[in-house]
């Protein structure tokens, strides 16, 4: 009972008056118990009894309105909540409940006018902040984003360390298009409330998006470093999949490839069947020239049923890496799957042009390995002339291999871009 009174903002004196009224106390207590059990229709019957016997007390109307809201009886609920707000103007719970109900019914102008009429000097700082946030929501619904920002900033001057206010201003600034302000307020909200992972993640993604959009290289680098600092803090405090993935993406964007690989490996281990972590880890390893590992993770990402957009990106990465290894037929297949038919056609043509050289290179390598074995056997037999002859033959093969590889170097370099 005490807990409910605190939640509703009903004054102890007012409740005491009701409870002293005999039968009304029974109606009130029964109504509260039923309300807490989710039996709203039965609770409403008891609160109707309270309203009938004490028509001048706002508490009965407040609870009756809440029951009706829960039952979807919006018109009746608003009527009773308006009475509660009129009878109890000094109780912020009455105005707050009515305002929320009006906003839910999309009656934002009425809600805003009610909020603007309140004497906030009589309310506590938490209620002041809550009313400012609700007023801002109404203004946003009326396409008055700049006014919403002004209302929140005014309240923030008196309550600068209120994380909820910073989150609300970030939302309003998003509507005005001031994304740097969005970043600043989301960052502040996260700093003030480190458990608010949603604001932390939103700040990181906003910083990365701003870095991509700006044409100022210095500002872009600063934003990426800022994103990485936030992401590292978040992922260190809460090393779960989403946070580690975001930390890896931020580190990659900031050029901290080793750090990116560590975070992304953690995310991939956390959820090995999530294709995004595998893809991000694969492209990071490719940037570190760890191509064999990269290809393994990218193939695993394809096997994890990525959506169509991500699949295109994976196929594109695999096409480039396999082309770099001169596995041209498979590379062309991946480029084609990525929708890059022009690139696939060029790769197919190149594969035909250099197929002879690749076949000759493969044969020379096999032969050189075989001759190395023969040379070792001849040495054991003490056949010096045979060893010399085989060594000369192997040397000639090595020179031809080197020549072919030199010819393929420019091809491989171009394909690795």
Secondary structure, DSSP 8 states (H G I E B T S, - for coil): -HHHHHHHT--HHHHHHHHTTTHHHHHHHHHHHHHHTT-HHHHHHHHHHHHHH-TT-HHHHHHHHHHHHHTT-HHHHHHHHHHHHHHTTT-HHHHHHHHHHHHHTT-HHHHHHHHHTS-GGGS-HHHHHHHHHHHHHHHHHTT-HHHHHHHHHHHHHH-TT-HHHHHHHHHHHHHHT-HHHHHHHHHHHHHH-TT-HHHHHHHHHHHHHHHHH-S-HHHHHHHHHHHHHHHHHHHHHS--HHHHHHHHHHHHHTT-HHHHHHHHHHHHHHTTT-HHHHHHHHHHHHHTT-HHHHHHHHHHHHHT---HHHHHHHHHHHHHHHHHTT-HHHHHHHHHHTT-HHHHHHHHHHHHHHHHHHHHHHHHHHHHHHHHHHHHHHHHHT-HHHHHHHHHHHHHHHHHHHHHHHHHHHHHHHHT-
